[in-house]
Amino acid sequence: MSTPPVVTRFAPSPTGHLHIGGARSALFCWAFAKRHAGKFMLRIEDTDAARSSVESARGIIEDLEWLGIHNDLGPYLAPDGSIAQRDWPDGRVGTFFQAQRVPIYDRELERLVRLGRAYPAFDTPEETEAQRAAAAAAKQTYRYPRPAEIEFGVFNPALEARWARAKAGERHVVRFAAPREEIVVHDRVLGDVRIAAGELDDFVIRKADGFPTYHFAVVVDDESMGVTHVLRAQEHLANTPRHVALQRALGYPTPVYGHMPIICNMDGSKMSKRDKAKVARQFLSDTIKKGATTASAASADTGVAPADLAAFLAKENDSNEIAAKIASRFGLTLPEIEVADFRASGYLPAAICNYLALLGWNPGLKTPDGKDLEKFDMAFLAQHFSLERIGKQNSKFDRAKLLSFNADAIAAMPDADFRAAWASWLGDKAIHGDAGVATLRPVLDIVRDARRGAWLVTAIKARAKTLRGAYDSCKNWLVRPDDSKSFAPAAVEKHLKANNGQGAALLRAFATRLAACDPFDPPTIHALIDAFVKEHALPNPGPIAQAVRVAVAGEPVTPGLGETLAVLGKSSVLARITRCLEALAS
């Protein structure tokens, strides 16, 4: 008899963007499956109808595919943009969206009832809440009191009558008749985790709306979809004894479990989507206290209703939508939490996956100089990943280290690959803050231009840490109007007016040389600068280079001057120098 293939799964709820911690879980599941020549599955757990959406599901699929975490089973984006699904060859799953699998859950739930291991409960929400309140008042842990007529493991007449009432449409939930025995979870990361007898209560497995709870659906799906290994964050460990108990009651085998360390902020707090709201709330609260704005003015400026903004500031909600509006209005940078945030900030997927792999795992290998091996690609991860090297302690998300990884990845890219990635990022308009289409489009057009794009990459890439950083470093001087009269005053004084206007005089002379420069490309311009320096006996290129930078960029900071001028083009450069000299004269 052949051994079934290793099957791992990543099963997000489509209630928002993919959290970076979820991406780490998906990456580990993918790597383990690949290491063992198995299959990695994506399943969408959308039984929370009020919070789930197709748009969120699509976003999660896009995020995973952008990261390079491609699934063997489950939904994916077809070439036409629609959501398609990869099933087993025999079509055993049918659909990987839980909301479409309710008949399967209903069949298994009825089987569990007839085994005497589940029962309908007809308490009203008010009655259940009163029970909880009574337990809290008595300082006791609340456990639902199993009706006396329910016999564990027996489909007796009383249970049959309850089931008939439920089938007839009377409002109810279905509860699992939990065993009164010790539950042991054999965890490949944490070791054996024991839950004492009587700790499990009769938890709900089907809600009043007819949808299964997470606990029941996940157990049925893992069995029917062939999942052999469940790798997830330690925050899910509290759920696992319930799942093991359900598996035993249904006669299912228990998959291998491995609970991975949680990803935290550097201060030890959990890395949460609420972090954005915390930052925006603190900023706006401080701004109001300083008198720089008022709540009513902020409401008008951000377009957030006064009542909603008041609730946000009072910590009554953690709306990321409100946080984004505050950030946009005040130029505030919010922390990246979701994959989409890092993508918008211009991180490379390879760098993100490389860094995420080190959050809770390491290959245990050394570089030739004896340091821990940290830089590797997805193929290396798939070849070397193992559960034995997953740690038990929480991991801290160091953004500075991720930025360093990304900068190194950019530096290692061939210029053509960087240019393609940069153009793709610009084209997707994946950008936050004050950059609108009017600013972005001219940069994109230059990057796409064969010659100018190559020159710009040569100028920018060496210092770029992210694709957004590359954009920010050039957008101002690239899109500056040729007739702009805005020049940094201190730079004008230092580089144009000082020493009886030495810089301005050099600029006039150099403009004549630029007008005759042909071809107007970086090597020719660099040679022209060198010749000009020698002709005027300058100690170094600084005096003329800084004067030119102030004239064409409004400030003394640009990339290499030859590339800067060549990218702008002769007519634009000469027009800007003329405007600068006119401004000095006036």
N, C-alpha and C positions, 0 to 999 in steps of 0.2 A: 504493500500500500504506500503510495507516494505521500510525502509530507506536503501539506498545503503551503503555498507561498506566504512569506511575511507580508502582512498588510497593515499599514499604519493609516491613521486618518487625522485630518485637521477639520474640526467641526465648529466653525464660528456661527454666532447669531448675527443676522444681518440687521443690526440696529444702529449702524454708524460705520465710520471708516475703520480700517484694520489697524489695531493698536500694534506698536512696535514689539510688544511682548508676545502678542499673538503670532507675529511674523517669526519670532524666534522659535516658538513652539512648532510652527509649520516647517521651518527649516530643519529642526532636529528630526521631526517625523519623516521628512523627505530624505534626509541623509541616512537615517537608519534603514529605511526601505531600500535605498540604492545600495547600501553596503551589503545587504543580504539578497540582492537581486530580486527584491519583492516589488510591491506596488504601494504607491502613495495615493491616498484618496482624499478628495475634498467633499465634505457634506455640509449642506446648509441647514442649520437648525432654526427654522423660522416658525415654530409653533406659537410664539408670542405674537399674535396677530396685530396687537395694538402698536408694537414697536418695530416690527420687521417690515422691510421694504425690498422690492426688487432692485431699486437703485443702489441700496447698500450692498446687496449681494453682488451686483455687477461691479461695484467699486472694490470689493474684497477680491474678486476674481482678477480684476485688472491689476491690483496691487501685487498679488502673488505672482502673476505672470511677468510683471515688470521686474520683480526681484529675481526672476529666473527659477522660481519654485514651481515647476510645472507638474500637475497631477496626472496620474495614470488612470484614475477612475474619478468620476464626478463631473460637475459642470465646468465648462471652459468657454471662452469667447471664440465663436466661429469667425471666419474671415469677413463675413458680412456684418459683424458686430452683434449678432444674436447670441443668446446663451444656449449652447448645445451641451450634450452629456456623453461621457465615455463610460460604458457599462462593461461588465464581464461579457465574454463572447456568448454565453447562454442567456444574456439579458436578465439575470436573476434579480437585479435591483430595480430596474425600471426608472425610478426617479430618485435623486439624491436630495430633494427638497422635502423636509419632514412634513410640511403642511399638506403635501400631496400624498402622504402615506398613512393617513388616518385610518382607512379600513384595515390595514395590516395591524396597527396598534389595537384596534377594537377587537380583532380576532384573538390576539394574544391576551388581551385583558380579560375577555370572557373566559378563556381557558384558565386563567389564573383564578378567576372567581369560582369556577366549577371545581378547581382543585382545593378550594377552601382557603386560598392564600390572599384573597382580596375581597372587599365588600363595599357596597354602596353606603354612603353616610349622608343623611338628610338634614343635618344641622344647618341652620341659617347662618350667614356670616356674623350676625349679631350674637348668636348663641356661642359660636366658636370664639369670638372676641371676648365674650364674658368669661369663658373658661380660661383664656390666656390671662386676663386681668386678675382672676382669682388666684392663679398659680403665682403670678408676679407679686401679689399682695402677701402671699404666704412664703415668698422668697424661695419658690420651688421652680425647677425646670419644667416647662409645660410639655406634657405628653398627652396626645389625644386619648381619651378613655375608650378603650375598645368595648363595644356593646356586649353585655353578658351573654346574649344568645349566640354570638359568633364563636364557633368552635374551630380552633386552629387546625387547618388541614382537612376540614370536613364541609362538604356542601350539604348542610342540614336543611330541614324545612324552613327554618327562620331565615337563612341566607337565601334560599330559593325564593321566598316571598319578597325579600328586599330587592332581589334582582328583577323580579317581575315588576315591582313598582318603578324601578329605574328604567326598564325597557319600555314601560308605558309612558315615559316622558316626565315623571316627577323630577323636580330639580334636585340634583345630587352631585356629589363628587365620589370618586372611587378611591378607597384607601387600601394600602398594602398591609396585610397582616404580618407584621414584622416578627421574626423568630426571637425567642427569649434565650438566645445562646450567644456565645462569644463569636465575633466575626474577626477573622485574621486576613489582612490584606498583605500579600507577598509582593513587596515593592522592590524593583531592581535597583532603585537609587537609594531609598531610605531604609531598606530592610523590612522586616515584618512589623506591621502596624496593627495593634490589637485593640478591638473595641469590646468592652466588657458586656456580658450578657445583660439584656434589659436596657441598653443604651439607645437602641433604635426605637423610635416610636412608629405608630401606624401612619406613615406619611402619605400624602395625596399622590396618586399616580395618574388620575385623569381629572381635569378641572371641570367646573360646572358648564363651561362653554363647549365641552365635548373634545377638547384637545388634550393630548397627553401632556404630563409634565415632562420636564427635561429628563428626570431620572428614569422614567419608564421608556421614553422614546429612544434614548441613547443606548439603553441595554438591548432593546429589540433590534435596533439598527446595527449595532456592532456585531450581533450574531448573524443577522440575515445578510449583511454585506461582507462577511468573512474577515472582520478585523481581528488580527492576532495580537497586536501590541498597541496599548494606549499610552502615549507619552504626552503629558500635559503638565502645566504649572502646579506647584505645591498648593496653591489656593483651592484646587479642586479635590485635594486629598479628603476633606471632610465628606465629600459626596460618595467616595468610593465604597465605603462599607455598605451603603444602601444599594449600590449597583451590584456588589458581590452577593448580597442577600437576594436581590431580584433574580440574578442569574441562577442561583441555586434553586429558587422556587420554580423557575421556568424550565429547569433542566438544561440550561446552557452551560457550555464550558466558560471558564473565566479567562479572559485574555491576560497577557503579561502587562503589568502596570509599571510605569516609571514616572514619578512625580519630580519635576525639574525645579530648580531654585527660581524664586520670584525676582523680577528685575525691579530694582529700586533706584530712586534718585541718589545723588551723591550724599545727601544728608540722611539717608536711610529710610526716608518716606517712600511709600509705594508710588511707582511711576504710573500716574493715572491721567485719564482724559480731563479730569477736573483741574489739573495743574494749569491749564490755559486760563480757566476762569479765575483761579486764585491769583495769577499774575495780573490779569486785567483788572480784577476787583481791587487789589492792593494799589495798583497804579492810579486808578481813578479816584479811590478814596483819598490817597495822599494829595492828588492834584486839587481836589475839592478843599481839603483842609488847608492847603497853602494859599487858597483864594485865587488860583489860576483859572478856575472855572466854577460853575455851580451845577447842581444836579439837573436843574431845568435846562441850562445851556447845553450840558452834555447830552441830555435827551434829544434836544433839537438837532444838535450836530451829528449824532450817531443814527438818528431815525428810530431809536428805541423808545417805545411808549413809556411815559413817566412811571406808571405803576410797575411795569416790567423791570425798568432800570432800578427802581427802589428795592424791588424784591431781590434783584441780583446783588446789589450792594449790601443788603441785609443777610446774605448767604442763604436765602430761601430757594434759590435755584443756582445751578452751575452751567448755565447755557453757554455753549461754545459759540453759538451764533452771536450772542450779545458780546462775548469776549472778542470775537473777530471784528465786530463793528467798532468797538472801542479801540482796538489795535490799529485799524485802518484810519480812523479819524486822528489819532494822536501819534501816529508813526511808531507804535509800540511793537516790539518783536516778541511774539509769544513762543514758548518752548515747543520744540517739535516733539510730538507724542505719537502721532499716527504715521503710517508709512507715507501717506499723501503729503504730510508736512515735510518730511525729509526729501521727498521727490521735488516738491515745490522749492525747497531751499537749495536744490542743485547738487544733491549727493548722488554718487554713482551706486547703482544696485550692487555691484560686486564688492564695493567697500563696505556697504551696510551689511551684507551677508557675512563677509569676513569678520567684521567686528561682532555681529550678533552671535556667531559661532563660539566666540570666546567668553560669552556671558553664561557661565555655568559649565563649560566644557573646555578642554584643551587637549591637543594631540599628544602631549608628553614627549615631544621631540625637540632636538636642539639644532640650532644653525651651526655652520662650520666654525663660527667664532665662539661657540659655547652658550649663546643666549637662547631663551625659550623661543621656539618657532611660533610666530604669530601671523605672518603674512602667507596666505594660501588662497587657492581658488575653490570653486564649487566641486571640481573633479577630485581635488585632494580631500575635501571634506567627505565626499561620498565614499572614498576609498578607505578612510581612516576612522570614521565616526564609530564610537562604541558607547554603550550605556555605562560601562565600568568607569569611564573617565568623566562622568557627570558629577559635579560636586553637590553637596547638600546645603551649603550656605547661600544666602541670597546674593545676587550679583548687583553691582552698582554701575549705572549707566553713565559713563564718563564721556560727555560730549566733546571735550577737548581731545580725547584720544580718538574718537570717531573722526573728528575733523582732520587730525593728523593722518589717519588711515586714508581718508578721502584725498587729501593733498598728495600723498605718496602715490595713490592710484592714478591721479591725473598726471603727475610728473612722469609716470611710467608709460603713459599712453602715447602711441604714435600721433603726430600732429593731425593727421587725417582723421583718425578715430575720435580725437578730442573735438575737432571741428564738427564732425557728424553728430556727436552727442550733444554738443552745445547748440547746434542748429535745431536739433529735435526738441531740446528743452525750451528754447526760445519759441519755436513754432507751436508748441503745446500751450504757450502762455502760462506755463506752470510757475507763476511768480506771485509773491505777496507784496504788500506795502504800496508804495506810491508809483509803481511802474505800470503805466497804462499802455495801450496799443500804440499811441502816438510816439512814445519813447522807445518801445520795444521794436516796432517794425523797421525803423532805419538800421538798427543794429543787426537784426535778422537778415536784412537784405545784404548788408556788407559781409556777414559770415557766409552767406550762400554764394557770394561772388567768388569765382575761382581764385583770382589774384589777390584782391583786397582781403578776402577771408583768410587766405594763407598768411598774409602779412600780419593781420590782426592776431591770429593764433600765435605766431612767433613772438609778438609783443606781450601777449597776455598770459599764455599758458604757464610759463615758468613760475609765476607768483600766485596763480589761482589755486585756491583751496576747495572751492565749490564752483559749479556752473553759474550759480547766482553771483558769487564773488567775482567771477570773470566779467559778468555783465555789469555789476556795480562799478568795477574799476575802469570801465571805458564809456559807460552810457553818457556821462555828462559832457565830456569833450567831443564825443562822436556826434551827438545830436545838438550841440551848441549852435545857435543861429550864427551865420557868418557875419551878420551885422550887429551882434551883441555888444553892448557897451559895458557889460559887467566884468570887472576885473578885481581880483583880490587886492585891496588897498596896500596891505603890507608887502605883498609881492611886487607891486608896481614900484613902491618906494625903494625896495632893496635891489631889484633886478633891472629896472628901467631908468629910474631917476637918480640913483646914487652915483657918486663920482662925476658930478656935472653931466648927468645924462648919458653915461658911457653905454649902458645897455640899449637905450633907444637909438643911439648912433650906430651901434653894431647891428641892431635890428634892421635899420634902413639899408645899410650896406649889404646885409645878408639877403634881404628881400630881392635885391637886384640879381644876385647870384641864383636864387631859387627860381626866378622868372625864366632864366636861361637853362635851368637844369633839365636835361633830357638824356635818358628816360627818367621819369620821376618815380624812382623805385628806391627801396631801402639801401642797397649797396651804393648807388650813385649819390644819394643824399648823405650817407655817412662819409663818403670820400670828399664830398663838397665841404662838409663841416671840418674835416681834418685839414683840408687845404686852407680854409678860412682862418682857422686857429693859427696855423703857421704864418700866413700872410700878415696877420695883425699882431703877431708875437704875443699871443695870449698864453698864460701859464698852463691852461687846460681848457677843455671845451665848455666848462661851466658857465662863464659869462654869456656866451651867445646861446647856448642850449637853454638856459633858464629864461632868457629874454624871449626866445621863440615860444617856449612853453606858455609863458604868461600871455603872449599875444594870441596863440591859437586855442588855448584851453581855459584862459582866465585865471589860472593858478599854475604854480611851478611844479606840478606833479603830473607826469604822464609816463607811459611805458617808453621803450627805446625811441629816441626822437626820429630816427630814420623811418621806422615802421609807422609811427604816429602820423608823420607828415604824408607818407605814401598812401596810407589808408584814407586820410582826409581828401587827398587829391590836390593838385597844384592850384586850381582856381579857388577852392575853398581856403587853402592856406594863405594865398596872397590876399584874398579878400579880408580875412581875419587880421592879418598883419596891418593892412591898410587902415582898418577900423581902429585898431589899437593905437597906431601912430596919430591918427586924427584925434582920438580921445585925449592923448597926451598933449597935443598941440592946443587943444581947447581948454 
